[in-house]
């Protein structure tokens, strides 16, 4: 097939481009057609808490802090009571 109907695609014995040329063209195409895709998001990636959860989180933190401080206060009070009676914590009362 010769003439205007013959194209490089139509000729089966047409030599492909050398590898160095293909690499160069591939590099050029990638630099032109880069797509800015967002990075994948994973659990815990967000540095701040969404605003809609702020009130609930503050209440939870307050409750946890109150519970912790209350538990410590009760523990200290019980230790003082046991000391006043002369009983060491963890000591079992023995009846003879």
ABEGO torsion letter per residue (X at the ends): XBEAABBAAABAABBBBBAAAAAAAAAAAAAAABBBBBBBBBBGABABBBAAAAAAAAAAAAAAAAAAAAAAAAAAAAAAAAAAAGBBBGBBBBBX
